Amino acid sequence: MSAPSDAAADPLAFDPYDYRFHEDPYPLYRRLRDEAPVFHAERDDLWVVSRHADVFDVLRDDATFSNRMGVSLDASAWTPHAHRVMSFLALDGREQTRLRRLVSAAFTPRRVKELQPQIQRLTERYLEDVFAANDEHGEHGEADWIADFAGKLPMDVISEMMGVPVADRDEVRRLADLVVHREDGVRDVPRAGMEASMELVAYYSAMVRERRDAAQPPEDLTAALTAAEVDGDRLADGEIIAFLFLMVVAGNETTTKLLGNALFHLSAHPAQKAEVLAAPDDPEPLVTQWIEETLRHDTSSQMIARYVVDDVELHGRTIPAGSKALVLLGSANRDERVFTDPTVYDVHRPKSELGQILSFGSGKHFCLGANLARLEARVVLNELVRRAEDFHVHAGRATRVHSTSVRGFAGLPTTFTRRKG
């Protein structure tokens, strides 16, 4: 009898740096949930947690699963000084509460809501560029949804909010891309990523100094952060710089990937796409479902690390104190114990299920930028439905980003058909 060819017969292995894993991590996630919900990846000494209930509990227990070493699995970023570039994302307890309160005094829901007209203007401008690039190639034209749109708009929104000049935005985005990119065979932040991080920190240091020195600083987020005050407490320059760094890397990259993933997956389901595109006069309800199902089905942020403070018993395994735990957000969102037919992409998925997604985390560390990401996606996809009669992603020529922290596309060739009239 020949040996079974089923991949499930192979020994379990988890390598978050493997380019093949980046192409489709979900079959491995299912094996982990079913066979080893707490798995020790010996090569990188990671304790991998994959079931929804366990991921949820870990995210909400920062006394046992601490953020003090940051959230990156990369060895060089795993340090007690991680808060210098990850802001409150790499803090716990009172320190985290203090810093988040001060940042929230400047990064308010009102400031996010007031961005909507600007997001709308940018969306209209870049969609015109997308359709123009598409039309240049005649009947079989196409545009690159990432290069021509999704890679530009989130960076412009964040840069405008921070006060980054237009002339600097392409370079800032290039540096942010380098920070998250992982090179084949390099099991850490590549040298180019480290250099890009230092350049971004230096750039934001200069911005903060300018706002401090200005007699009349501009009305942007950077200036608001320098002025933020809660009960007499104010942010130090290093704390502001770390938050700006976090925003440009986490906020920009994850929203770019969300917009790419949304088109990629809906294009692969023609019947659902036809439904979404059939309501140009009132796209909001189905567009909202489209966004949330994309966040569940293929979230931009796949995994985050935690430092284990005390020994933890879970599913018959002991995760020892001092270990690095890796919680798989992407796996939690596909857990059969919570979601019906989780491998199926369904824009009609019940809201009760969509309310269980963990794409933005949970508890005290719930993503501060979640509202901004959802707002951007809603404005963009509403406008796309109003303008496009159809679109088709050329999936065979799509190129993926290779990263341990974000999942999405570097290039997404797409053909668009304008609505007539």
GIGI-V880806 format. One record per residue. PSI is psi as a letter, one per 40 degrees, with the letter a starting at -180 (999 if undefined). Layout:
BEGIN
[[PSI] [PSI]]
END
This chain:
BEGIN
[[h] [i] [i] [i] [e] [h] [d] [e] [e] [i] [i] [h] [i] [h] [g] [e] [e] [h] [d] [d] [d] [d] [d] [g] [e] [d] [d] [d] [d] [d] [d] [d] [d] [d] [d] [g] [e] [h] [h] [h] [g] [d] [d] [e] [f] [h] [h] [h] [h] [d] [i] [d] [d] [d] [d] [d] [d] [d] [d] [e] [g] [e] [d] [d] [g] [i] [e] [e] [e] [a] [e] [i] [e] [h] [d] [d] [e] [g] [i] [e] [e] [d] [e] [d] [e] [e] [a] [e] [d] [f] [i] [i] [b] [d] [d] [d] [d] [d] [d] [d] [d] [d] [d] [d] [d] [d] [g] [i] [d] [d] [d] [d] [d] [e] [e] [d] [d] [d] [d] [d] [d] [d] [d] [d] [d] [d] [d] [d] [d] [d] [d] [d] [d] [d] [d] [d] [e] [a] [d] [f] [i] [i] [i] [h] [d] [d] [d] [e] [c] [d] [e] [d] [d] [d] [d] [d] [d] [d] [d] [d] [d] [d] [f] [h] [i] [d] [d] [e] [d] [d] [d] [d] [d] [d] [d] [d] [d] [d] [d] [e] [i] [h] [i] [h] [e] [h] [f] [a] [h] [i] [d] [d] [d] [d] [d] [d] [d] [d] [d] [d] [d] [d] [d] [d] [d] [d] [d] [d] [d] [d] [d] [d] [e] [h] [d] [g] [i] [i] [g] [i] [d] [d] [d] [d] [d] [d] [e] [h] [h] [h] [f] [e] [i] [i] [h] [i] [d] [d] [d] [d] [d] [d] [d] [d] [d] [d] [d] [d] [d] [d] [d] [d] [d] [d] [d] [d] [d] [d] [d] [d] [d] [d] [d] [d] [d] [d] [d] [e] [g] [d] [d] [d] [d] [d] [d] [d] [e] [e] [f] [d] [d] [g] [e] [d] [d] [d] [d] [d] [d] [d] [d] [d] [d] [d] [d] [d] [d] [g] [i] [d] [h] [d] [i] [i] [i] [i] [h] [h] [d] [i] [h] [h] [h] [h] [f] [e] [i] [h] [h] [i] [i] [e] [i] [h] [i] [h] [h] [g] [d] [d] [d] [d] [e] [e] [h] [e] [e] [d] [h] [h] [g] [d] [e] [h] [h] [h] [e] [e] [h] [i] [d] [d] [d] [d] [e] [e] [i] [f] [d] [e] [a] [i] [a] [d] [e] [h] [h] [d] [e] [d] [d] [d] [d] [d] [d] [d] [d] [d] [d] [d] [d] [d] [d] [d] [d] [d] [d] [h] [d] [i] [i] [h] [h] [g] [d] [e] [e] [i] [h] [i] [i] [h] [i] [e] [d] [i] [h] [a] [i] [d] [h] [g] [h] [h] [h] [i] [h] [i] [i] [i] [999]]
END
